[in-house]
Amino acid sequence: MESQTGQSVQSSESVSRSDGSPSAAAQRSRPFSVAALAALVLGLSVFAVMARGRTDSPERVSRAFVQAMTRGDCTAIYGALSTSFQQQASQADTCDRLIKIINGGVVTSAVVQSQDGDTASVKVYGVDSFRISGSTTIDLKKEGGKWKIDSAE
C-alpha cells in the first residue's frame, strides 16, 4: 500500500514485531486456523470410523460374496463362509457348487431382509448370463465380530 507521500507502507496485520514474532492481528488469525484444522481432523476421523463400520455390514458382505462367486474367486468365497458352512464340504466342492448358482451373473442389489443381533438375512438380486433376473437369500452370522455367510442357495 502507498501513503499519500508516495512511500510504501505495509499493513499492520502482516507486520512482524522487531523481535520477529507475529503481530497481534496475525496472532488473532492463528487460533482460527488451528480450530479449522482440528475440525477437519475430527471430521475425517469420524468419517473413517463410519466408513469402516459400513464395510462389514451384512449387505456389503453379501454383495462382495456374490461378486466373488461371479469372478470364480474360490479363496474369497471360502473366506467369507462361517465355520459351520465351511465344515459342510471341502473348499473345492463348496466353491464349485456356489459358482454354478451364480451362472456368470451380475449383482444388481442386495437388501437386508432382517437383522437381529448377530444374525441377518439378505436378499440378493441379480441377472444371470442369459439375462434372466433372479434372487437368492443369504443368511449371515457374526463370528469373531465379522459377518460371515452361514447359508446361500
C-alpha positions as CSV (number, residue, x, y, z in Angstrom):
1,M,0.0,0.0,0.0
2,E,1.2,3.6,-0.7
3,S,0.8,6.6,1.6
4,Q,-0.1,10.0,0.2
5,T,3.5,11.0,0.2
6,G,4.3,8.1,-2.2
7,Q,6.2,6.0,0.4
8,S,5.5,2.3,0.6
9,V,3.6,1.3,3.8
10,Q,2.8,-2.3,4.9
11,S,-0.5,-3.2,6.5
12,S,-0.2,-3.6,10.3
13,E,-1.8,-7.1,10.0
14,S,1.2,-8.5,8.2
15,V,3.9,-6.7,10.0
16,S,6.1,-8.6,12.4
17,R,7.4,-7.2,15.6
18,S,11.0,-6.2,15.9
19,D,11.7,-9.5,17.8
20,G,10.4,-11.5,14.8
21,S,7.2,-12.6,16.5
22,P,3.9,-12.1,14.6
23,S,1.8,-9.0,15.2
24,A,-1.4,-9.1,17.3
25,A,-3.5,-9.3,14.2
26,A,-1.6,-12.3,12.9
27,Q,-1.9,-14.0,16.3
28,R,-5.7,-13.5,16.3
29,S,-5.9,-15.3,12.9
30,R,-3.9,-18.3,14.1
31,P,-6.5,-19.7,16.6
32,F,-9.0,-19.8,13.7
33,S,-6.5,-21.8,11.6
34,V,-5.8,-24.2,14.4
35,A,-9.6,-24.6,15.1
36,A,-10.3,-25.2,11.4
37,L,-7.5,-27.8,11.2
38,A,-8.8,-29.5,14.4
39,A,-12.3,-29.6,13.0
40,L,-11.0,-31.1,9.7
41,V,-9.1,-33.8,11.5
42,L,-12.1,-34.6,13.7
43,G,-14.4,-34.8,10.7
44,L,-12.0,-37.1,8.8
45,S,-11.7,-39.3,11.9
46,V,-15.5,-39.6,12.3
47,F,-15.8,-40.3,8.5
48,A,-13.1,-43.1,8.7
49,V,-14.8,-44.8,11.7
50,M,-18.2,-44.6,10.0
51,A,-16.8,-45.9,6.7
52,R,-15.1,-48.8,8.5
53,G,-18.3,-49.8,10.1
54,R,-20.1,-49.9,6.8
55,T,-17.6,-52.2,5.2
56,D,-18.7,-55.1,7.4
57,S,-22.5,-54.7,7.1
58,P,-24.5,-57.8,6.1
59,E,-25.5,-56.1,2.8
60,R,-21.9,-55.4,1.8
61,V,-20.6,-58.8,2.9
62,S,-23.3,-60.5,0.9
63,R,-22.6,-58.3,-2.2
64,A,-18.9,-59.0,-2.0
65,F,-19.6,-62.7,-1.6
66,V,-21.8,-62.9,-4.7
67,Q,-19.3,-60.8,-6.7
68,A,-16.5,-63.3,-5.6
69,M,-18.8,-66.1,-6.9
70,T,-19.2,-64.2,-10.2
71,R,-15.4,-63.9,-10.5
72,G,-14.9,-67.5,-9.5
73,D,-12.6,-66.4,-6.7
74,C,-12.6,-69.5,-4.6
75,T,-10.3,-68.0,-1.9
76,A,-12.7,-65.1,-1.3
77,I,-15.8,-67.3,-1.4
78,Y,-14.5,-69.7,1.2
79,G,-13.0,-67.0,3.4
80,A,-16.5,-65.3,3.6
81,L,-18.1,-68.5,4.9
82,S,-18.9,-69.2,8.5
83,T,-17.0,-72.1,10.2
84,S,-20.2,-74.3,10.2
85,F,-20.7,-73.6,6.4
86,Q,-17.1,-74.5,5.7
87,Q,-17.4,-77.8,7.6
88,Q,-20.2,-79.0,5.3
89,A,-17.9,-79.8,2.3
90,S,-14.4,-79.3,1.0
91,Q,-13.4,-75.9,-0.3
92,A,-13.3,-77.2,-3.9
93,D,-16.8,-78.8,-3.7
94,T,-18.3,-75.7,-1.9
95,C,-16.8,-73.3,-4.5
96,D,-17.9,-75.4,-7.4
97,R,-21.5,-75.6,-6.1
98,L,-21.7,-71.9,-5.3
99,I,-20.1,-70.7,-8.6
100,K,-22.7,-72.7,-10.5
101,I,-25.5,-70.9,-8.6
102,I,-24.4,-67.5,-9.9
103,N,-24.1,-68.8,-13.5
104,G,-22.0,-65.8,-14.7
105,G,-24.5,-63.3,-13.4
106,V,-24.2,-59.8,-12.1
107,V,-25.5,-58.5,-8.7
108,T,-28.0,-55.7,-9.1
109,S,-28.8,-55.1,-5.5
110,A,-28.7,-56.5,-2.0
111,V,-31.3,-55.7,0.6
112,V,-31.2,-56.7,4.3
113,Q,-34.5,-58.6,5.0
114,S,-33.9,-59.0,8.7
115,Q,-31.2,-58.4,11.3
116,D,-31.3,-59.4,14.9
117,G,-28.1,-59.1,16.9
118,D,-25.6,-61.5,15.4
119,T,-27.7,-62.9,12.6
120,A,-29.0,-61.4,9.4
121,S,-30.8,-62.3,6.2
122,V,-30.0,-60.5,2.9
123,K,-31.9,-60.9,-0.4
124,V,-29.5,-60.5,-3.3
125,Y,-30.9,-59.7,-6.7
126,G,-29.2,-60.2,-10.0
127,V,-29.2,-61.1,-13.6
128,D,-27.6,-64.3,-14.9
129,S,-25.6,-64.8,-18.2
130,F,-28.9,-65.5,-20.0
131,R,-30.3,-62.1,-18.8
132,I,-32.8,-63.8,-16.5
133,S,-33.5,-61.9,-13.3
134,G,-33.5,-63.7,-10.0
135,S,-32.8,-63.5,-6.4
136,T,-31.4,-65.6,-3.6
137,T,-31.4,-65.2,0.2
138,I,-28.2,-65.3,2.1
139,D,-28.1,-65.9,5.8
140,L,-25.3,-64.4,7.8
141,K,-24.0,-64.6,11.3
142,K,-21.3,-62.8,13.2
143,E,-18.1,-64.8,14.0
144,G,-15.3,-63.0,15.8
145,G,-17.0,-59.7,15.3
146,K,-17.3,-60.1,11.5
147,W,-20.3,-61.0,9.3
148,K,-19.9,-64.5,7.7
149,I,-22.1,-66.3,5.2
150,D,-23.9,-69.1,7.0
151,S,-26.1,-70.3,4.1
152,A,-26.6,-69.5,0.5
153,E,-28.7,-71.3,-2.1
